[in-house]
Amino acid sequence: MTVGAQVKGCFSSLKSMEAGLQVLANKTQDAESRQNYSDVQKLIAEIKNDLQMQVIELSKEEPQYK
């Protein structure tokens, strides 16, 4: 497995986690828990954006694996 494929897999996992946290945040009644889910979602979104930029860079370096 190439580095690009691994980064793409990690990116997909983060997208899934982000969606799962959104579901949990919507279902919880506790304001503190909702805020915690929101905080973690923001952190994951930042990491996801960084990984997305890395995927773009790796696609340029490994065009055969697009």
C-alpha positions as CSV (number, residue, x, y, z in Angstrom):
1,M,0.0,0.0,0.0
2,T,1.4,3.4,-1.0
3,V,1.7,6.3,1.4
4,G,-1.0,8.1,-0.7
5,A,-3.4,5.2,-0.2
6,Q,-2.8,5.2,3.5
7,V,-3.4,9.0,3.8
8,K,-6.6,8.6,1.7
9,G,-7.7,5.8,4.0
10,C,-7.0,8.0,7.1
11,F,-8.9,10.9,5.5
12,S,-11.9,8.6,4.9
13,S,-11.8,7.4,8.5
14,L,-11.8,11.0,9.7
15,K,-14.8,11.9,7.6
16,S,-16.6,8.9,9.1
17,M,-15.7,9.9,12.6
18,E,-16.8,13.5,11.9
19,A,-20.2,12.2,10.8
20,G,-20.5,9.9,13.8
21,L,-19.8,12.8,16.2
22,Q,-22.4,14.9,14.4
23,V,-25.0,12.2,15.0
24,L,-24.1,11.9,18.6
25,A,-24.2,15.6,19.1
26,N,-27.6,15.8,17.6
27,K,-28.9,13.0,19.8
28,T,-27.6,14.1,23.2
29,Q,-29.6,16.2,25.6
30,D,-26.7,17.3,27.7
31,A,-25.3,20.7,26.7
32,E,-21.8,19.9,28.0
33,S,-21.7,16.7,26.0
34,R,-22.9,18.5,22.9
35,Q,-20.2,21.2,23.4
36,N,-17.6,18.5,23.8
37,Y,-18.7,16.7,20.6
38,S,-18.6,20.1,18.8
39,D,-15.1,20.8,20.0
40,V,-13.9,17.4,18.9
41,Q,-15.6,17.9,15.5
42,K,-13.8,21.2,15.0
43,L,-10.4,19.5,15.8
44,I,-11.2,16.7,13.4
45,A,-12.2,19.2,10.7
46,E,-8.8,20.9,11.0
47,I,-7.0,17.6,10.8
48,K,-9.1,16.5,7.9
49,N,-8.3,19.8,6.0
50,D,-4.6,19.2,6.6
51,L,-4.9,15.7,5.3
52,Q,-6.8,16.8,2.3
53,M,-4.0,19.1,1.4
54,Q,-1.5,16.2,1.9
55,V,-3.6,14.0,-0.4
56,I,-3.4,16.7,-3.1
57,E,0.4,16.9,-2.7
58,L,0.8,13.2,-2.7
59,S,-1.4,12.9,-5.9
60,K,1.1,15.3,-7.6
61,E,4.0,13.1,-6.4
62,E,2.4,9.8,-7.2
63,P,0.3,10.5,-10.3
64,Q,0.1,6.8,-11.2
65,Y,-1.9,6.1,-8.0
66,K,-4.7,8.7,-8.6
